[in-house]
Amino acid sequence: MGAKCMRVEQAVYGEVIGRGHGLIRSSTNTPLIASIASKLDLPDAVPTGVQGWSPFVRGFPIDDHYVLARTFLDSSASRGGMVLSHALIVSLDDMCEVESLAVLFEQLASTVTDTPCSVATLELDTANSSQASAADLIGTVNALTAQGLAPVVRLGVEGFEHLVDSLWRNLWPALKRNFAFRLSFDTKDVVEQPTPMLICTPEKLQARWTKHPIVKPDDQIPSFETAGILCGQRDVQPILSLAEDLGVEVNSLMQLSRFERLHTFLSGGESLDNLLAAIRLVDGLSNQPTLGASIKKKLISRFNVLIPGASCKQLLTMRNLKLSGFASSRQLWSAVELLVSSLRFDPADDGAFMEIVTASVEEDLAYASWRAAVTAGLSTAARRDSPTLFRAVWRWAKDSQDAFAAVIDILPADAIVEQRLAREVPKKLHVDTPDFLLSPLLKKCWLTAYGATLAAMLPPGDAIAQQLKVDMDPAHSNGLRSVLRYSSPTQTLEYALLHKDSRLVGLCAEQAAVHPKIMSNFRCDDITEQQIWGAAIVKDSSLWNAPSNAHRVRDNVLAQLVEGLPVDAGLLEALAQTPLADLCDTSERARLWSFLPASQRDSYLKATANGWLEVATKGAVATIPEATLEHAIMASSNLRSILDKSSEAVGARLAIVGALPSFPEERFITWLSNLLTSTRSLSNVDSEQLGTLVASRRWKRAAEYLSEHHAARRTDLMPGLRLCADLLSFYTRWMLGISKPSNAEKWKAFEEEVLELYPSGPDNGELWSRAGGKNSDLPGGAQTGASRWHTALSAVRLGGRPSARNLLAVMCQDFPSNEKLRLYASDWDIVGWR
């Protein structure tokens, strides 16, 4: 570097009569010159017996100046212990450009008698002077970089000036700005700021500095990389350039040490530990995100590449990464999240991971970004269909209640996650305080995992009792299912009957569906047994016969219903869909219908109706059902099917109709039509059964249907028609030969017929005269038509005119389609023999 001219002010300090130590003379009146007088006095009284300390040099920055001085014992002063100091005051900026202090030291008085009587501003050439480094420079820089308590102590004053100059030549401007050195007699006099980096002290006072680094003058090798820089054996520029790139000025030995380590880490191989240390250093050295953004970004990128291979211990060391000096750390934390989510959670890592999960929920143990990444990664891992995390959780539970509570708090409040956790609970858990495991699960409302944990710690009966104390939502049964995981079907039944919890009933029903024998001794006096049986039937309809005598058990339940005792509606509903819904063989059935719930009554009625029909078709005597059941039978689709089935005996079908008082006549006629169409001939027994049924019901239309549509060509119906003949008209009975009327009955019927045809009497339409009679022979018109016809026909019967034959001949002409007239005209009892 070329020479530079530098302006230097001078001042002399010493005894000022009447005021003690002060400014004696200076080359400028700048206030700073006078203000620093106390700093150029002795730091403290010279200890008794201490000699050889004068002269000594000192240097220190103050405001924007740097002061360099040589101080002498002033033996000419009015009192002992006073000193005389010759000082040079230089601009701090200029001083930082000075490469060697030798040129300045040369301007200072070399003896007390050489102290100038007058001083003036100097213009000095700062050209570098070359001389060998002080012998104790390496010992000094080793002490300076040992990071001990400041200041570093150099024993003895002689050679101190050379040592300071040797050190100065290896300093850079930012460090020179804070570099201070002087003589000191005791640690107590080191109070100023900045604290001197280096002091010299008489060897006799070494005992006062036991806590401070002492220069070892015999050191030949720098102990640290930074010591190598300060003694000139290593180039500082790469480190300063790194600091500059990060927007930081290396102005202390502490910073030098940190930047040197940062440079080493950055220059080394791609080691996660090294890069992590580098990130920490960068974050601490350069906390402004806008400074060194490029270096920081590259550093994060390099680190991210290595994160997937990080161990759990390395992950744990990241917890105190704040990264406030980085513009964006999102990628780093995303990589950490991905790392956690993909970990295998091996048992070998349990120790580290217990610390990780504990720290992830404690803001005093880790920064928020790390905690967020870890918890998010654990959440992702929990959602994977893999048991490794959950197995690890239960391993941690045995060793660390804090880790267990933390991980339960972290896991997503998701039913599937809880199920996976519960699934991996060991069969046996041995812990001193069960509540340490149960409380976090209960806080999370994870009753399924809670139950699994109880099952692993307690006997089944105790476990279920404990579960029921907290698990009270009737809509939630997974917790109880979980706590029963090691219970036998018989035990499950025992607990259901003991606790009478609806969820236990459902779980017991599940067991019964697989192990129906547990219900073999059911009597259903207990409503819980009823509930279990009903629920089991819902799961498997074939379990209606699980009790040893299912019909008797059903009747016992129905008897309780009639007596007004509590009966499970679910069982009634379930039985309604089974063969036990057929109540044909149930006593007091007629009373029962009104007690059955309306929603199930129809099912029971339908089943009973079908059962009744089935019994009836088997030839058994068809008992007349009660009105409620009869109504159900009439509504049954099976009724029509059975009645229309030609394979069923006619007698059985007639018996069914006969047992149903409400069977409509019209429906019977329709059925009868189908029957007679499909059956060519009825046996006498069936025909008589048919006639008896029609007669007993007074079904006149049915009787007429038989006579009008079938009697003429179905002689097999005659036995039946004779039994219901009183429902038929005289004419029908006479015409079909069902019965033989008397002569009087015939004339009476004939009289009724002609009255209907000629209502006003025999002369109606000149009937009488046209038949050959005389109207004058007829009764007067004042009589009724019936009276006139009775008188006239009585005369005809006695042989009067016209004859019955002639009268009927004219009538047949008037009413040629009247079959009755033709019948009368052909009957000898009416028309006589020819």
Buried (B, 14 or more C-beta within 10 A) or exposed (E): EEEEEBBBBBBBBBBEEEEBBBBBBBBBEEEBBEEBBEBBBBBBEBEEEBEEBBBBBBBBBBEEBBBBBBBBBBEEBEEEEBBBBBBBBBBBEBBBBBBBBBBBBEBBBEEBEEBBEEBEEBEBEBEEBEEEBBBBBBBBBBBBBBEBEBBBBBBBBEBBBBBBBBBBBBBBBBBBBBBBBBBBBBBEBBEBEBEBBBBBBBEBBEEBBEEBBBBBBEBEEBBBBBBBBBBBBBEBEEBBEBBEBBBBBBBBBEBBBBBBBBBBBBEEEEEBBBBBBBBBBBBBBBBEBEBBBEBBBEBBEBBBEBBEEBBBBBBBBBBEBBBEBBBEBEBBBBBBBBBBBEBEBEEEBBBBBBBBBBBBBEEEBBBEBBBBBBBBBBBBBBBEEEEBBBBBBBBBBBEBBBBBBBBBBBBBEEEEBBBBBBBBBBEEBEBEEBEBBBBBBBEBBBBBBBBBBBBBBBEBEEBBBBBBEBBEEEEBBBBBBBBBBBBEBEBBBBBBBEBEBBBBBBBBBBBBBEBBEBBEEBBBEEBBBBBBBBBBBBBBEEBBBBBEEBBEBBBBBBBBBBEEEEBBBBBBBBBBBBBBBBBBEBEEBEEBBEBBEEEBBEBBBBBBBBBBBBBBBEEEEBEEBBEBBBBBBBEBEBBBEBBEEEEBEBBBBBBBBBBBEEBEBEBBBBBBEBBBEEBEEBEEEBBBBBBBBBBEBEBBBBBBBBBEBBBEEBEBBBBBBBBBBEBBBBBBBBBBEBBEBEEEBBBBBBBBBBBEBBEEBBBBBEBBBBBEBEEEBBBEEEBBBEBBBBBBBEBBBEEBBBBBBBBBBBBBEBBEEBEBBBBBBEBEBBBEEE
